[in-house]
Amino acid sequence: MPHPRLLRFSRYRSTLVLAGVLVAGASSGCRSNTPSTPAANVTTDTWAVVDGRQIMRDDVEKAYRRTRDLSQTLSDEEILTAKLALLNDLILQDVLLAKGAALKIEVPSTDLDTAYANAKKNLGDDAYQQELTRRNLTVADMREGLRRELLTQKVIEQEVGSKIAVADQDVTGFFNANRTQFNIPEESYHLAQIVVTPVRDQIANATGDDATTPQAAAAKVKMLMERLKAGASFRDLATGYSEDPETAPRGGDLGFLPVSRLQQAPPALRDAVLNKAPGSVNVAGANGAYTLVLVVAHEQAGQRDLSTPGVRERITETLRGRKEQLLRTAYLTTARGDAAVVNHLARRLVAEQAKVPGLLPAAPAGK
C-alpha cells in the first residue's frame, strides 16, 4: 500500500514528449510489423535495422511531427536527442509488432475507429485537418500510428497482464507485514489522482501523453472525464495519461490521507475531497493545471482487518500492480535484448562526434 503523501499540484518538469490532442500513441509507422527477409542495402536514410527490418529516417521524422510541441523552439542538438529517443521507441515497438504477428494478434477495425474518434474528439473536423496539415501528416498516418500502438498494447496485455496472479497467502502475508498501515488513527480518505499540466513534463505514463498548453490540458481533462463517464477504469486512465511520474505507474493511488492533512491542501483540492462520496471524481484546477481526484474510500478511525470491506481488494490490486510492473519491465528488456538491433543513427552520431549537419531536414518539418 503506497505511503500516503500530501495531495498537491505537480511542479512542472521538462522533456520532449507527446503534445496536444493529436497524440494517439508513442510512435508512428515503420516499414513492416512482421518478420521478413534480410533488409535491403543500408543507406544514409536507414536509421535502424531490427531483425532485418529497416526503420527509415522518414519513419522517425513522421513520428517527430506527430509528437513534437510546435510551440517549442529547440536547438539542433535537442531536436536530434528527441529523435534518437523516438527511434529507440520505434525499435521496441517494431519488436513487439513482430511478436504480435507471430501470436496472430490483430486490432479489430471497430477498436481502431473508436480510438481514432477519441483522438480527435476534442477538435472539430476542420480544426483537426488544419492541425494535420500543419504537421504535414495525413489521416492514414494517424490511423496507422494508432493501429500500431493498440497492437503493442494487446501484446503486452496477453504476454504480461494475463499472466499475473495474486494468491490468497500473498494478500494475508502483506496484511500481516503491514498491519500498522491498516490502523487509521484519524478520519481519512483513500484517494487516487490524475494530474494534467499545461507544460512539458517528465512523463512516466503508459502512453507518453503530455498536454503542453493550457488549451491542450483543458481538452485532455474533458476527454478523461468523458471516458470515466463512459465506464473507463480510473486506474487505467491514470496509468495511461497522468502526468505525475510518482503516482501514474501505480494507477494514481495516493493511499489514505488524514483529514488534518487534507485541510492543509490548496482549497480547490480540499474541496474536491472533503464530504465527497466514495466513487466520485472531481476536478481541481489552478493556473492551467488540473487534478482529477477519485475518492476511493472514506474511513473513520480504527484498526482494519482482512474482513473489512475493501481491504482485501485494495491489497490484491496493489500486489497485482507491483507484479505487473516488474514483469512488464522484464518482458520488454528481454524482447529488446533478444532482437538483432543496429541503431545506425546512434552509430553515426558517435562516429561524427554528434555533428548535426546532414541529420536534420533543410527546413522545419511541416513548413
JOJO-V208013 format. One record per residue. N is the residue number from 1. RES is the residue in one small letter. SS is DSSP state (h for helix, s for strand, l for the rest). D_FIRST is the distance of its C-alpha to the first C-alpha in Angstrom with 2 decimals. Layout:
n: [N N]
res: [RES RES]
ss: [SS SS]
d_first: [D_FIRST D_FIRST]
This chain:
n: [1 2 3 4 5 6 7 8 9 10 11 12 13 14 15 16 17 18 19 20 21 22 23 24 25 26 27 28 29 30 31 32 33 34 35 36 37 38 39 40 41 42 43 44 45 46 47 48 49 50 51 52 53 54 55 56 57 58 59 60 61 62 63 64 65 66 67 68 69 70 71 72 73 74 75 76 77 78 79 80 81 82 83 84 85 86 87 88 89 90 91 92 93 94 95 96 97 98 99 100 101 102 103 104 105 106 107 108 109 110 111 112 113 114 115 116 117 118 119 120 121 122 123 124 125 126 127 128 129 130 131 132 133 134 135 136 137 138 139 140 141 142 143 144 145 146 147 148 149 150 151 152 153 154 155 156 157 158 159 160 161 162 163 164 165 166 167 168 169 170 171 172 173 174 175 176 177 178 179 180 181 182 183 184 185 186 187 188 189 190 191 192 193 194 195 196 197 198 199 200 201 202 203 204 205 206 207 208 209 210 211 212 213 214 215 216 217 218 219 220 221 222 223 224 225 226 227 228 229 230 231 232 233 234 235 236 237 238 239 240 241 242 243 244 245 246 247 248 249 250 251 252 253 254 255 256 257 258 259 260 261 262 263 264 265 266 267 268 269 270 271 272 273 274 275 276 277 278 279 280 281 282 283 284 285 286 287 288 289 290 291 292 293 294 295 296 297 298 299 300 301 302 303 304 305 306 307 308 309 310 311 312 313 314 315 316 317 318 319 320 321 322 323 324 325 326 327 328 329 330 331 332 333 334 335 336 337 338 339 340 341 342 343 344 345 346 347 348 349 350 351 352 353 354 355 356 357 358 359 360 361 362 363 364 365 366 367]
res: [m p h p r l l r f s r y r s t l v l a g v l v a g a s s g c r s n t p s t p a a n v t t d t w a v v d g r q i m r d d v e k a y r r t r d l s q t l s d e e i l t a k l a l l n d l i l q d v l l a k g a a l k i e v p s t d l d t a y a n a k k n l g d d a y q q e l t r r n l t v a d m r e g l r r e l l t q k v i e q e v g s k i a v a d q d v t g f f n a n r t q f n i p e e s y h l a q i v v t p v r d q i a n a t g d d a t t p q a a a a k v k m l m e r l k a g a s f r d l a t g y s e d p e t a p r g g d l g f l p v s r l q q a p p a l r d a v l n k a p g s v n v a g a n g a y t l v l v v a h e q a g q r d l s t p g v r e r i t e t l r g r k e q l l r t a y l t t a r g d a a v v n h l a r r l v a e q a k v p g l l p a a p a g k]
ss: [l l l l l l l l l l l l l l l l l l l l l l l l l l l l l l l l l l l l l l l l l l l l l s s s s s l l s s s s h h h h h h h h h h h l l l l l l l l h h h h h h h h h h h h h h h h h h h h h h h h h h h l l l l l l h h h h h h h h h h h h l l l l h h h h h h h h h h l l l l h h h h h h h h h h h h h h h h h h h h h l h h h l l l l h h h h h h h h h h l h h h h s s l l l s s s s s s s s s l l l l l l l l l l l l l l l l l h h h h h h h h h h h h h h h h l l l l h h h h h h h h l l l l l l h h h l l s s s s s s h h h h l l l l h h h h h l l l l l l l l l s s s s s s l l s s s s s s s s s s s l l s s l l l l l l l h h h h h h h h h h h h h h h h h h h h h h h h h h h h l l s s l h h h h h h h h l l l l l l l l l l l l l l l l]
d_first: [0.00 3.80 6.44 8.73 12.00 15.25 16.01 19.12 21.62 21.34 24.19 26.18 26.21 28.98 29.57 31.83 29.85 30.38 32.18 33.38 33.38 35.24 32.24 31.41 29.97 29.73 33.20 36.60 39.35 40.44 43.52 42.27 39.22 40.90 42.17 45.66 48.65 48.70 48.52 51.74 53.01 50.58 51.78 50.75 48.82 46.72 43.53 41.72 42.46 39.86 41.33 44.63 43.34 44.09 41.94 44.51 44.70 45.07 41.75 39.97 42.16 41.36 37.60 38.05 40.07 37.45 34.57 36.14 36.27 40.02 40.01 38.95 41.74 40.85 42.93 44.16 41.84 38.77 39.89 40.34 36.96 35.39 37.57 36.72 32.99 33.90 36.04 33.18 31.20 34.31 34.73 31.31 31.91 35.30 33.87 31.48 34.35 36.50 33.91 33.74 37.53 37.56 35.08 37.23 34.40 35.85 34.90 36.73 38.93 37.39 33.93 35.61 37.57 34.51 32.63 35.80 36.32 32.80 33.43 36.55 36.01 35.69 39.12 42.45 44.38 46.73 44.11 42.11 45.29 46.16 42.81 43.41 46.89 45.67 43.37 46.14 44.12 45.01 43.32 43.57 41.67 38.77 38.75 38.91 36.00 33.97 35.15 34.11 30.65 30.16 31.51 29.17 26.20 27.71 28.11 24.46 23.47 25.98 25.51 21.72 19.95 22.23 21.67 17.92 17.38 14.63 16.50 16.20 16.30 13.22 11.29 13.24 12.80 9.01 9.55 12.50 11.14 8.43 10.70 11.11 7.77 9.42 12.64 13.29 16.34 17.59 17.67 14.72 13.91 10.81 11.99 12.29 15.21 17.93 20.01 23.69 26.11 29.90 30.13 29.26 25.72 23.99 22.61 19.59 19.57 20.84 24.27 25.16 26.18 26.91 28.96 31.41 33.63 33.32 34.96 32.62 29.54 31.01 31.91 28.45 26.89 29.59 28.90 25.16 25.95 28.63 26.39 23.89 26.93 28.08 24.97 22.88 19.11 17.34 14.62 17.60 19.48 16.78 16.47 20.25 21.44 19.22 20.85 17.97 17.26 13.90 12.23 14.68 13.48 10.09 12.16 12.24 8.81 8.96 6.64 9.19 12.38 15.18 18.57 20.22 18.36 18.90 22.54 22.82 21.72 24.61 26.47 25.85 22.05 22.32 24.69 22.52 19.88 21.68 23.39 22.21 21.54 18.30 18.80 20.97 20.90 22.89 24.16 24.56 27.07 28.79 31.18 30.76 26.95 24.74 21.19 20.44 18.00 16.48 15.91 13.40 13.98 16.00 15.45 17.98 17.56 17.12 15.34 13.59 14.04 13.82 16.90 15.51 15.80 12.83 10.36 11.36 11.46 7.98 6.82 9.85 9.28 6.16 8.42 11.36 10.53 10.22 13.39 15.13 14.84 16.20 18.90 19.86 20.48 22.41 24.38 25.47 26.40 28.41 30.07 31.21 32.32 34.36 36.26 39.49 38.87 41.34 40.31 43.80 42.81 40.84 43.78 46.27 44.37 44.30 47.95 49.07 46.97 44.95 48.11 47.48 50.88 51.13 47.38 47.12 48.98 52.22 50.99 47.55 46.21 46.99 49.79]
